[in-house]
Amino acid sequence: MPFTLTMPKLSPTMEEGTIVKWHKKVGDLIKAGDLLLEVATDKATVEFNAIDGGWLRKVIIDEGHEAVVNQPIGILTEKKNESIDGYKPEGEAPKIVEQVVSNNAPVKEVTKVSTAPTGGAMRQPAFVPEAPLETFSFDRPESSGGRVKASPLARKIAKEKGLDLSTVKGTGPGDRIVSADLARAQPTGLVAFNRTAHPEKAAGSYVEESLTPMRKVIGQRLQEAKTFIPHFYVSMKVDAQPMNNLREQLKSNGVKITVNDIIIRATALALRAHPKVNSGFNSVSNNIIRFQTIDISVAVSIDGGLITPIIRNADYKNLGEIFLEVKQLAGRAKEGKLDPHEYKGGSFTISNLGMYGVSEFIAIINPPQAAILAVSGIADVPVVRNGLIVPGSEITFTLSGDHRVIDGVAGAEFLRTLKGLLEAPAVLLV
């Protein structure tokens, strides 16, 4: 008899997935345990092995298309040539059909799964981008209107040396650029004195790109967090020189750590001193969650989104252990090979954009946690020491807190403790 293959739930937070690859084709025999699918979930691309055996008779969802959890994606039969005529697949299906209308376009139906938070009347207004301009003008003084005239040798040399031919006037026959003219040519780069380049596409041109399953979940969770969590923010500047000195001293003795490892260690100890910040909020029961262990989520950017592998019991780990664990988890995260227990949970999150030279920023809380720490880059600044202005460096920390759980004073006290640990980092070696 026919039976339905539905989209499996392959991660704790997965609501839908994209079929990356079918490892079986229609007509193939599938045995229990056979590799059947590769599915892009909200966390990673996961292989799915068949639970039940049978003959694959129909593929309902093709490669590159999405399906919600428990939505029919295929039909199997117990016998090879068994008929599936009249069989209706069982399972869930997309629930909402929206109509998207533009001024000069026909009605377009878009079927999608509703991921909007329930229980509220707020709704984001529809956005329809403007159509590209059909005509446009672009004045190009002294432009030939076409290809730059240059000798084959000049083109070859310009390509090898990365020179912009349009930045030099030719002295050859018919104003053709010759190799001798290249001494005056500007390098090709982001900024160039290009006299002939002009846009090839109409002004306002655009393409639309589907969200990956991970990006959809990130968008949904952060929109819900920003909408329903009463955020407050507390910032504090910290002298970064002691951290740099500690790192250099350890490096000179063959111990490799990063500034981020020092911050994780100090944050863990500061959370131990201020357990109210190491908390969360249960939005279903409206109860405060008091986490009993300090498990720090570290935001890691990967292709298609962001994931937060967790340093468990971070307050009991030394700098070397933190360095190795962060390195291993970040590497596995970028390969999409984290196990659920390595990213599910966490009591507090650190988001560090210091490597990009960011002066300061604020982060959105990762529910159900009640706080997240945003870490800036280290900036060279003048500081006053012993009454004299001398070169120094500082780093800015911004705590985002859930005001249902944490008050501003508690957030400020936590940052003050963190500052004290980072400005006297020898204690972090104990």
Phi, psi and omega per residue, in radians:
M1 nan 2.640 3.138
P2 -1.249 2.633 3.003
F3 -2.574 2.819 -2.977
T4 -1.724 2.386 2.959
L5 -1.713 2.151 -3.103
T6 -1.947 2.821 3.108
M7 -1.112 2.093 -3.130
P8 -1.330 2.765 3.047
K9 -1.622 1.903 -2.962
L10 -1.877 0.010 3.010
S11 -2.615 2.747 -3.068
P12 -1.032 -0.530 -3.080
T13 -1.849 0.113 -3.079
M14 -1.201 2.249 3.028
E15 -2.011 -0.440 3.070
E16 -2.684 2.862 3.139
G17 -2.584 2.836 3.092
T18 -1.922 2.243 3.120
I19 -1.316 1.963 -3.130
V20 -1.443 -0.707 -3.093
K21 -2.726 2.345 2.922
W22 -1.588 2.173 3.108
H23 -1.592 -0.059 3.042
K24 -2.214 2.626 3.096
K25 -2.024 2.881 -3.119
V26 -0.988 2.277 -3.114
G27 1.760 -0.217 -3.125
D28 -1.377 2.607 3.002
L29 -1.491 2.269 3.129
I30 -1.944 2.227 3.067
K31 -1.830 2.624 3.109
A32 -0.982 2.245 -3.115
G33 1.697 -0.202 3.103
D34 -1.176 2.519 3.030
L35 -1.191 2.110 -3.021
L36 -1.939 -0.790 -3.013
L37 -2.424 2.739 2.813
E38 -2.068 2.204 -3.045
V39 -2.179 2.245 3.030
A40 -1.466 1.986 3.139
T41 -1.755 -2.982 3.113
D42 -1.249 -0.206 -3.084
K43 -2.017 -0.670 -3.060
A44 -2.918 3.034 3.002
T45 -1.557 2.119 -2.967
V46 -2.095 2.412 3.041
E47 -1.455 2.460 3.138
F48 -2.139 2.160 3.106
N49 -1.696 2.463 -3.080
A50 -1.069 2.420 3.083
I51 -1.575 -0.706 3.131
D52 -2.030 2.612 3.097
G53 -1.542 2.852 3.106
G54 2.830 -3.075 3.116
W55 -1.810 2.210 3.132
L56 -1.322 1.999 -3.063
R57 -1.837 -0.444 -3.119
K58 -2.699 2.365 3.006
V59 -1.752 2.059 -3.111
I60 -1.545 -0.703 3.131
I61 -1.956 2.039 -3.104
D62 -1.395 2.950 3.074
E63 -1.042 2.425 3.138
G64 1.552 -0.045 -3.134
H65 -1.933 2.768 -3.043
E66 -1.759 2.761 3.026
A67 -2.646 2.539 3.075
V68 -1.382 2.810 3.092
V69 -1.011 2.313 -3.131
N70 1.305 0.160 3.032
Q71 -1.405 2.443 3.126
P72 -1.057 2.291 3.088
I73 -2.141 -0.192 3.121
G74 -2.921 2.876 3.091
I75 -2.156 2.315 3.102
L76 -2.109 2.781 3.028
T77 -2.281 2.743 3.131
E78 -1.294 -0.580 -3.132
K79 -1.940 2.686 -2.986
K80 -1.077 -0.851 -3.022
N81 -1.834 0.365 -3.128
E82 -1.192 2.391 -3.091
S83 -1.280 2.501 3.037
I84 -1.995 0.187 3.115
D85 -1.054 2.262 3.110
G86 1.449 -0.099 -3.133
Y87 -1.359 2.282 3.123
K88 -1.836 2.059 -3.121
P89 -1.034 2.530 3.129
E90 -1.774 2.560 3.104
G91 2.418 -3.077 -3.120
E92 -1.543 2.830 3.127
A93 -2.426 2.833 3.052
P94 -0.909 2.493 -2.942
K95 -1.821 -0.275 -3.017
I96 -2.184 2.375 2.990
V97 -2.082 1.992 -3.136
E98 -1.802 2.648 3.047
Q99 -1.869 2.172 3.115
V100 -1.904 2.102 -3.051
V101 -2.144 2.239 2.999
S102 -1.891 2.964 -3.006
N103 -1.051 -0.754 -3.029
N104 -2.078 0.429 -3.105
A105 -2.176 2.658 3.096
P106 -1.189 2.864 3.124
V107 -1.120 2.338 3.130
K108 -2.101 2.212 3.136
E109 -1.617 2.303 3.128
V110 -2.146 2.056 3.122
T111 -1.642 2.246 -3.128
K112 -2.668 2.878 3.086
V113 -1.551 2.356 3.118
S114 -1.326 2.157 3.072
T115 -2.060 0.177 -3.125
A116 -1.281 2.514 3.106
P117 -1.115 2.455 -3.132
T118 -1.619 2.900 3.057
G119 1.586 0.044 3.130
G120 -2.300 2.782 -3.111
A121 -1.685 -0.068 -3.094
M122 -1.233 2.463 3.137
R123 -2.569 2.324 3.136
Q124 -1.261 2.295 3.140
P125 -1.142 2.596 -3.137
A126 -1.179 2.529 3.112
F127 -2.166 2.178 3.069
V128 -2.101 2.015 -3.097
P129 -1.152 2.633 3.104
E130 -1.201 2.545 3.105
A131 -1.222 2.570 3.100
P132 -1.079 2.623 3.078
L133 -1.190 2.331 -3.111
E134 -1.284 -0.539 3.118
T135 -2.290 2.632 3.082
F136 -2.728 2.772 3.123
S137 -2.082 2.657 3.119
F138 -2.575 1.908 -3.108
D139 -1.323 2.258 -3.140
R140 -2.216 1.553 -3.130
P141 -1.047 2.423 3.117
E142 1.042 0.418 -3.126
S143 -1.547 2.446 3.093
S144 -1.417 -0.166 3.121
G145 1.396 0.097 -3.129
G146 -2.764 -2.550 -3.056
R147 -1.224 2.438 3.084
V148 -1.170 2.319 -3.141
K149 -1.444 2.104 3.140
A150 -2.674 2.684 3.110
S151 -1.285 2.696 3.115
P152 -0.958 -0.698 3.134
L153 -1.138 -0.711 3.121
A154 -1.100 -0.701 3.124
R155 -1.118 -0.741 -3.115
K156 -1.111 -0.805 -3.137
I157 -1.149 -0.712 3.141
A158 -1.093 -0.687 3.135
K159 -1.162 -0.736 -3.124
E160 -1.161 -0.649 -3.073
K161 -1.670 -0.036 3.123
G162 1.204 0.770 -3.122
L163 -1.807 2.523 -3.136
D164 -1.611 1.890 -3.095
L165 -1.095 -0.468 -3.080
S166 -1.303 -0.080 -3.099
T167 -1.668 0.085 -3.096
V168 -2.329 2.561 3.113
K169 -1.624 2.299 -3.100
G170 -1.315 2.567 3.097
T171 -1.994 0.061 -3.141
G172 -1.443 -3.044 3.120
P173 -0.997 2.306 -3.129
G174 1.113 0.555 -3.114
D175 1.061 0.448 3.107
R176 -1.284 2.439 3.116
I177 -1.353 2.259 3.085
V178 -2.033 2.986 -3.030
S179 -1.026 -0.558 -3.130
A180 -1.161 -0.402 -3.123
D181 -1.351 -0.275 -3.012
L182 -1.206 -0.267 3.102
A183 -1.108 -0.390 -3.132
R184 -1.763 0.017 -3.087
A185 -1.361 2.543 3.091
Q186 -1.520 2.615 3.099
P187 -1.145 2.609 3.015
T188 -1.280 2.384 3.136
G189 -2.988 -2.954 3.137
L190 -1.095 -0.646 3.101
V191 -2.008 2.193 -3.128
A192 -2.605 2.678 3.100
F193 -1.489 1.178 -3.029
N194 -1.567 2.025 -3.073
R195 -1.552 -0.268 -3.030
T196 -2.012 -0.271 -3.110
A197 -1.164 2.467 3.120
H198 -2.622 2.731 -3.112
P199 -1.113 2.457 3.135
E200 -1.708 -0.180 -3.104
K201 -2.091 2.660 3.139
A202 -1.109 2.527 3.117
A203 -1.027 2.381 -3.135
G204 1.535 0.113 3.114
S205 -1.136 2.573 3.130
Y206 -2.746 2.824 2.973
V207 -2.256 2.667 3.090
E208 -1.858 2.410 -3.066
E209 -2.143 2.265 -3.133
S210 -1.177 2.496 3.067
L211 -1.243 2.451 2.995
T212 -1.263 2.766 3.094
P213 -0.939 -0.695 3.133
M214 -1.129 -0.788 -3.105
R215 -1.148 -0.591 3.093
K216 -1.092 -0.787 -3.116
V217 -1.184 -0.696 3.088
I218 -1.029 -0.834 -3.140
G219 -1.068 -0.764 -3.128
Q220 -1.113 -0.838 -3.072
R221 -1.164 -0.720 -3.111
L222 -1.265 -0.606 3.079
Q223 -1.129 -0.738 3.098
E224 -1.122 -0.742 -3.127
A225 -1.081 -0.814 -3.090
K226 -1.229 -0.507 -3.111
T227 -1.355 -0.724 -2.942
F228 -1.896 -0.240 3.121
I229 -1.708 2.171 3.095
P230 -1.319 1.582 -3.112
H231 -1.243 2.544 2.855
F232 -2.358 2.796 -3.003
Y233 -2.318 2.391 3.089
V234 -2.307 2.237 -3.129
S235 -2.060 2.652 3.097
M236 -2.654 2.398 3.083
K237 -1.632 2.452 -3.075
V238 -2.214 2.418 3.061
D239 -1.168 2.059 -3.069
A240 -1.577 -0.147 -3.065
Q241 -1.066 -0.761 3.113
P242 -1.040 -0.662 3.091
M243 -1.096 -0.806 3.130
N244 -1.070 -0.710 3.132
N245 -1.102 -0.766 3.132
L246 -1.070 -0.781 -3.121
R247 -1.087 -0.751 -3.131
E248 -1.184 -0.668 3.116
Q249 -1.116 -0.747 3.115
L250 -1.170 -0.693 -3.136
K251 -1.099 -0.696 -3.130
S252 -1.168 -0.294 3.098
N253 -1.882 0.339 3.025
G254 1.439 0.207 3.118
V255 -1.848 2.045 -3.067
K256 -1.774 2.089 3.022
I257 -2.428 2.946 3.101
T258 -1.989 2.872 3.055
V259 -1.038 -0.641 -3.136
N260 -1.089 -0.639 3.100
D261 -1.115 -0.708 3.108
I262 -1.101 -0.726 -3.126
I263 -1.153 -0.707 3.126
I264 -1.079 -0.800 3.139
R265 -1.076 -0.812 -3.140
A266 -1.144 -0.683 3.126
T267 -1.097 -0.735 3.136
A268 -1.057 -0.750 3.135
L269 -1.222 -0.629 3.083
A270 -1.146 -0.644 3.089
L271 -1.177 -0.598 3.084
R272 -1.099 -0.635 3.139
A273 -1.365 -0.372 -3.103
H274 -2.291 1.269 -3.043
P275 -1.084 -0.373 3.114
K276 -1.094 -0.528 3.128
V277 -1.321 -0.451 3.100
N278 -1.508 1.041 -3.019
S279 -2.347 3.093 3.098
G280 -2.568 -3.051 -3.134
F281 -2.443 2.218 3.087
N282 -1.566 1.831 -3.052
S283 -1.291 -0.224 3.108
V284 -1.439 -0.838 -3.104
S285 -1.659 -0.113 -3.067
N286 1.018 0.696 3.101
N287 -1.968 2.603 3.031
I288 -1.402 2.387 3.095
I289 -1.739 2.122 3.060
R290 -1.800 1.753 -3.133
F291 -1.153 2.375 -3.071
Q292 -1.608 -0.191 3.065
T293 -2.265 2.743 -3.135
I294 -1.741 1.761 -3.087
D295 -2.062 1.830 -2.992
I296 -1.634 2.109 3.044
S297 -1.447 2.313 -3.138
V298 -1.994 2.017 -3.095
A299 -1.164 2.223 3.131
V300 -2.208 2.209 3.111
S301 -1.439 2.270 3.106
I302 -2.303 2.974 3.105
D303 -1.028 2.181 3.076
G304 1.579 -0.061 3.141
G305 2.872 -2.513 -3.003
L306 -2.513 2.453 3.088
I307 -2.424 2.706 -3.036
T308 -2.173 1.449 3.018
P309 -1.099 2.688 -2.932
I310 -2.023 2.299 2.968
I311 -1.600 1.792 -3.081
R312 -1.326 2.485 3.127
N313 0.844 0.873 -3.026
A314 -1.091 -0.476 -3.111
D315 -1.285 -0.175 3.115
Y316 -1.811 0.126 -3.082
K317 -1.969 2.446 3.128
N318 -1.468 3.106 -3.052
L319 -1.094 -0.678 3.130
G320 -1.135 -0.735 3.121
E321 -1.141 -0.705 3.116
I322 -1.127 -0.746 3.129
F323 -1.005 -0.868 -3.103
L324 -1.139 -0.727 -3.094
E325 -1.194 -0.733 3.114
V326 -1.101 -0.756 -3.131
K327 -1.066 -0.789 -3.121
Q328 -1.171 -0.792 -3.110
L329 -1.150 -0.736 3.139
A330 -1.109 -0.710 3.116
G331 -1.107 -0.766 3.127
R332 -1.210 -0.564 3.104
A333 -1.118 -0.754 -3.116
K334 -1.221 -0.369 3.056
E335 -1.572 -0.067 -3.125
G336 1.242 0.524 -3.042
K337 -2.019 0.322 3.110
L338 -1.251 2.445 3.003
D339 -1.409 2.674 -3.090
P340 -0.916 -0.689 -3.095
H341 -1.203 -0.230 -3.128
E342 -1.516 -0.220 3.092
Y343 -2.291 -0.163 -3.136
K344 -1.575 2.152 3.141
G345 1.924 -2.478 -3.077
G346 1.634 2.571 -3.102
S347 -1.943 -0.261 -3.060
F348 -2.813 2.545 -3.090
T349 -2.111 2.480 2.997
I350 -2.010 2.224 3.061
S351 -2.060 1.967 -3.036
N352 -1.975 2.006 3.059
L353 -1.933 0.324 -3.088
G354 -1.061 -0.567 -3.100
M355 -1.157 -0.235 3.114
Y356 -1.734 0.104 3.107
G357 1.302 0.358 -3.133
V358 -1.203 2.273 -3.091
S359 -1.297 -0.694 2.994
E360 -3.004 2.738 3.102
F361 -2.777 2.926 3.056
I362 -2.052 2.509 -3.094
A363 -1.928 2.688 3.105
I364 -1.569 2.357 -3.083
I365 -1.076 2.475 3.125
N366 -1.718 1.673 -3.059
P367 -1.168 2.629 0.153
P368 -1.507 0.145 3.105
Q369 -1.071 2.744 -3.081
A370 -1.859 0.022 -3.124
A371 -2.764 2.702 3.053
I372 -2.543 2.493 -3.099
L373 -1.904 2.136 3.081
A374 -1.688 2.252 -3.063
V375 -2.024 2.214 -3.116
S376 -1.559 -3.108 3.008
G377 -1.396 2.874 3.090
I378 -1.492 2.172 -3.078
A379 -1.937 2.426 3.025
D380 -1.360 2.174 -3.081
V381 -2.480 2.719 2.995
P382 -1.342 2.386 3.121
V383 -2.274 2.793 3.132
V384 -1.792 2.109 3.073
R385 -2.294 2.179 -3.137
N386 0.966 0.658 3.085
G387 1.393 0.061 -3.126
L388 -2.050 2.523 3.065
I389 -1.501 2.105 -3.089
V390 -2.330 2.826 3.087
P391 -1.128 2.474 3.123
G392 -2.642 -3.042 3.104
S393 -2.527 2.613 3.141
E394 -2.530 2.798 -3.135
I395 -2.354 2.495 -3.089
T396 -1.883 2.281 3.067
F397 -1.968 2.340 3.072
T398 -2.199 2.093 3.112
L399 -1.649 2.168 2.962
S400 -1.695 2.195 -3.086
G401 -2.159 2.643 3.052
D402 -1.540 1.958 -3.023
H403 -1.213 -0.192 3.032
R404 -1.250 -0.384 -3.023
V405 -2.022 -0.712 -3.014
I406 -2.105 2.385 3.034
D407 -1.619 2.835 -3.133
G408 -1.017 -0.654 -3.139
V409 -1.099 -0.763 3.135
A410 -1.090 -0.686 3.097
G411 -1.126 -0.725 3.134
A412 -1.159 -0.706 3.123
E413 -1.127 -0.682 3.086
F414 -1.068 -0.817 3.141
L415 -1.121 -0.618 3.119
R416 -1.129 -0.714 3.085
T417 -1.146 -0.745 3.114
L418 -1.060 -0.731 3.115
K419 -1.059 -0.786 -3.138
G420 -1.077 -0.681 3.137
L421 -1.197 -0.696 -3.080
L422 -1.342 -0.453 3.123
E423 -1.544 -0.129 2.993
A424 -2.358 1.117 -2.913
P425 -1.254 -0.089 3.100
A426 -1.024 -0.520 -3.134
V427 -1.142 -0.379 -3.118
L428 -1.285 -0.232 3.115
L429 -1.483 -0.191 -3.080
V430 -1.393 nan nan
